[in-house]
Amino acid sequence: MPDPGRSDDAAAVKLSARPLRRTPCVGVCSTTYGDLVCRGCKRYAHEIVGWNAYSDDQRERVWTRLNALLKDSVRAHIDVVDEDKLRSVATRLKLHNAAELPTEVLAFRTLRARSVPLEALGLHARCAGRSPIDTARAIDTEFYVRSRAHYEASFKTLT
């Protein structure tokens, strides 16, 4: 049941945050080297350490935050102009849960999976002249910057 205090967009992010994988881990953990926010999955170090002990609600909150930050990061770099085309290509590429992923999350995962021209994916770059790989890197960097900013706003950090 949607929370009456939430905007429709927030409710949509929450619904789309259902775990599509058991963990957000992508196998590139930088917290081992002292980062407070993982450069791979963008979770906080304490979330990575405590993940297996988290309740379903705690995990869903992390997924919700990650999906919201990723969606905003994608929107800063590309526009989805043809969602059907994007989902069709993602399905042909056999991306896991392509039908259930939020559009922006699917766009990012598709860009990372294959170097397909943006137009062929139904996407339009906000910064012309970037390759699909460079666009995916720019989105990932934006995602990390936003995750760090969220961490620093949520927890007092010494830098």
Sine and cosine of phi, psi and omega as CSV:
sin_phi,cos_phi,sin_psi,cos_psi,sin_omega,cos_omega
0.00,0.00,0.79,-0.61,-0.01,-1.00
-0.90,0.43,0.56,-0.83,0.04,-1.00
-0.98,0.20,0.83,-0.56,-0.04,-1.00
-0.90,0.44,-0.33,0.95,0.00,-1.00
-0.99,0.11,-0.09,1.00,-0.04,-1.00
-0.99,-0.15,0.51,-0.86,0.11,-0.99
-0.96,0.29,0.27,-0.96,0.03,-1.00
-0.87,0.50,-0.62,0.78,0.00,-1.00
-0.89,0.45,-0.68,0.73,0.01,-1.00
-0.90,0.43,-0.64,0.77,0.02,-1.00
-0.91,0.42,-0.63,0.78,0.02,-1.00
-0.91,0.42,-0.65,0.76,0.03,-1.00
-0.89,0.46,-0.69,0.73,-0.02,-1.00
-0.88,0.48,-0.72,0.69,0.00,-1.00
-0.90,0.44,-0.58,0.81,-0.02,-1.00
-0.98,0.18,-0.07,1.00,-0.07,-1.00
-1.00,0.02,-0.03,1.00,0.03,-1.00
-0.77,0.64,0.69,-0.73,-0.06,-1.00
-0.83,0.56,0.88,-0.48,0.05,-1.00
-1.00,-0.05,-0.30,0.95,0.11,-0.99
-0.68,-0.73,0.28,-0.96,-0.01,-1.00
-0.90,0.44,-0.58,0.81,-0.04,-1.00
-0.60,-0.80,0.49,-0.87,0.07,-1.00
-0.96,0.29,-0.14,0.99,-0.08,-1.00
-0.81,0.59,0.71,-0.70,0.06,-1.00
-0.92,-0.40,0.15,0.99,0.08,-1.00
0.99,0.17,0.28,0.96,0.03,-1.00
-0.77,-0.64,0.97,0.24,-0.12,-0.99
-1.00,-0.04,0.84,-0.55,0.03,-1.00
-0.98,-0.19,-0.07,1.00,0.00,-1.00
-0.93,0.36,-0.39,0.92,0.06,-1.00
-0.87,0.49,-0.45,0.89,-0.03,-1.00
-0.99,-0.16,0.20,0.98,0.10,-0.99
0.97,-0.24,-0.04,1.00,0.05,-1.00
-0.93,0.36,0.65,-0.76,0.06,-1.00
-0.99,0.13,-0.37,0.93,0.08,-1.00
-0.83,-0.55,0.80,-0.59,-0.03,-1.00
-0.92,0.38,0.75,-0.67,0.03,-1.00
-0.96,0.29,-0.30,0.95,0.02,-1.00
-0.99,0.10,-0.91,0.40,-0.11,-0.99
-0.99,-0.13,-0.21,0.98,0.05,-1.00
0.96,0.28,0.21,0.98,0.12,-0.99
-0.98,0.18,0.32,-0.95,0.07,-1.00
-0.98,0.20,0.47,-0.88,-0.04,-1.00
-0.81,0.59,-0.69,0.72,-0.03,-1.00
-0.93,0.37,-0.43,0.90,0.06,-1.00
-0.96,0.29,-0.60,0.80,0.03,-1.00
-0.91,0.42,-0.72,0.69,-0.01,-1.00
-0.89,0.46,-0.67,0.74,-0.10,-1.00
-1.00,-0.07,0.01,1.00,-0.14,-0.99
-0.78,0.63,-0.74,0.67,-0.07,-1.00
-0.91,0.41,-0.36,0.93,0.02,-1.00
-1.00,-0.09,-0.08,1.00,-0.03,-1.00
-0.93,0.36,0.55,-0.84,0.12,-0.99
-0.97,0.24,0.22,-0.98,0.05,-1.00
-0.85,0.52,-0.63,0.78,0.01,-1.00
-0.90,0.44,-0.68,0.73,0.02,-1.00
-0.90,0.44,-0.68,0.73,0.03,-1.00
-0.90,0.44,-0.67,0.74,-0.01,-1.00
-0.89,0.46,-0.60,0.80,0.03,-1.00
-0.90,0.44,-0.64,0.77,0.03,-1.00
-0.91,0.40,-0.75,0.67,0.02,-1.00
-0.84,0.54,-0.68,0.73,-0.01,-1.00
-0.87,0.50,-0.73,0.68,0.01,-1.00
-0.89,0.46,-0.73,0.68,-0.02,-1.00
-0.87,0.49,-0.71,0.70,0.00,-1.00
-0.91,0.42,-0.64,0.77,0.01,-1.00
-0.91,0.42,-0.70,0.71,0.01,-1.00
-0.92,0.40,-0.63,0.77,0.03,-1.00
-0.92,0.40,-0.69,0.73,0.01,-1.00
-0.86,0.51,-0.71,0.71,0.03,-1.00
-0.90,0.44,-0.61,0.80,0.01,-1.00
-0.92,0.40,-0.67,0.75,0.04,-1.00
-0.90,0.44,-0.72,0.69,-0.02,-1.00
-0.88,0.48,-0.44,0.90,0.02,-1.00
-0.95,0.30,-0.32,0.95,-0.10,-0.99
-0.88,-0.48,-0.48,0.88,-0.03,-1.00
-0.61,-0.79,0.35,-0.94,0.15,-0.99
-0.90,-0.43,0.66,-0.75,0.10,-0.99
-1.00,0.01,0.92,-0.39,-0.05,-1.00
-0.98,-0.19,-0.32,0.95,0.01,-1.00
-0.57,-0.82,1.00,0.01,-0.05,-1.00
-0.90,0.45,-0.60,0.80,0.01,-1.00
-0.88,0.48,-0.68,0.73,0.03,-1.00
-0.89,0.46,-0.71,0.71,0.02,-1.00
-0.86,0.51,-0.75,0.67,-0.02,-1.00
-0.91,0.41,-0.58,0.82,0.03,-1.00
-0.90,0.43,-0.73,0.68,0.01,-1.00
-0.90,0.43,-0.69,0.72,-0.01,-1.00
-0.88,0.47,-0.61,0.79,0.04,-1.00
-0.92,0.39,-0.68,0.74,0.04,-1.00
-0.89,0.45,-0.55,0.83,0.03,-1.00
-0.98,0.20,-0.07,1.00,0.01,-1.00
0.87,0.49,0.66,0.75,0.08,-1.00
-0.95,0.32,0.71,-0.71,-0.03,-1.00
-0.86,0.52,0.78,-0.62,0.06,-1.00
0.87,0.50,0.55,0.83,-0.04,-1.00
-0.83,0.56,-0.59,0.81,-0.05,-1.00
-0.95,0.30,-0.46,0.89,-0.08,-1.00
-0.99,-0.12,-0.30,0.95,-0.08,-1.00
-0.93,0.37,0.60,-0.80,0.14,-0.99
-0.85,0.52,0.54,-0.84,-0.11,-0.99
-0.79,0.61,-0.75,0.66,-0.05,-1.00
-0.92,0.39,-0.62,0.79,0.04,-1.00
-0.90,0.43,-0.67,0.74,0.04,-1.00
-0.89,0.46,-0.66,0.75,0.02,-1.00
-0.86,0.51,-0.72,0.70,0.00,-1.00
-0.90,0.44,-0.73,0.68,-0.02,-1.00
-0.90,0.43,-0.59,0.81,0.02,-1.00
-0.92,0.38,-0.69,0.72,0.05,-1.00
-0.86,0.51,-0.65,0.76,-0.01,-1.00
-0.95,0.30,-0.48,0.88,-0.06,-1.00
-0.96,0.27,-0.64,0.77,-0.07,-1.00
-0.55,-0.84,0.52,-0.85,0.07,-1.00
-1.00,0.04,0.98,0.19,0.01,-1.00
-0.97,-0.25,0.68,-0.73,0.03,-1.00
-0.80,0.60,0.63,-0.78,-0.06,-1.00
-0.82,0.57,-0.67,0.75,-0.03,-1.00
-0.87,0.49,-0.60,0.80,0.00,-1.00
-0.93,0.36,-0.30,0.95,0.02,-1.00
-0.99,-0.13,-0.04,1.00,-0.07,-1.00
0.98,0.20,0.47,0.88,-0.03,-1.00
-0.89,-0.45,0.43,-0.90,0.06,-1.00
-0.76,-0.65,0.81,-0.58,-0.02,-1.00
-0.98,0.20,0.64,-0.77,0.09,-1.00
-0.99,0.17,-0.34,0.94,0.03,-1.00
-0.88,-0.48,0.98,-0.21,-0.08,-1.00
-0.91,0.42,0.50,-0.86,0.10,-0.99
1.00,-0.05,-0.10,1.00,0.04,-1.00
-1.00,0.09,0.61,-0.79,0.10,-0.99
-0.96,0.29,0.30,-0.95,0.06,-1.00
-0.84,0.54,-0.61,0.79,0.00,-1.00
-0.91,0.41,-0.70,0.72,0.03,-1.00
-0.91,0.42,-0.58,0.81,0.05,-1.00
-0.90,0.43,-0.70,0.71,0.03,-1.00
-0.88,0.47,-0.65,0.76,0.04,-1.00
-0.90,0.44,-0.66,0.75,0.01,-1.00
-0.89,0.45,-0.65,0.76,0.04,-1.00
-0.91,0.42,-0.70,0.71,0.01,-1.00
-0.88,0.48,-0.65,0.76,0.04,-1.00
-0.90,0.44,-0.70,0.71,0.03,-1.00
-0.87,0.49,-0.67,0.74,0.03,-1.00
-0.87,0.50,-0.69,0.72,0.02,-1.00
-0.91,0.41,-0.71,0.71,0.00,-1.00
-0.87,0.49,-0.70,0.72,0.02,-1.00
-0.91,0.40,-0.61,0.79,0.03,-1.00
-0.91,0.40,-0.68,0.74,0.06,-1.00
-0.88,0.48,-0.71,0.71,0.00,-1.00
-0.88,0.47,-0.65,0.76,0.03,-1.00
-0.90,0.44,-0.68,0.73,0.03,-1.00
-0.87,0.49,-0.75,0.66,-0.05,-1.00
-0.91,0.41,-0.51,0.86,0.06,-1.00
-0.97,0.26,-0.45,0.89,-0.06,-1.00
-1.00,-0.01,-0.44,0.90,-0.07,-1.00
-0.73,-0.68,0.64,-0.77,0.07,-1.00
-0.95,0.31,0.84,-0.55,-0.01,-1.00
-0.85,-0.53,0.51,-0.86,0.08,-1.00
-0.98,-0.22,0.84,-0.55,-0.01,-1.00
-0.86,-0.51,0.00,0.00,0.00,0.00
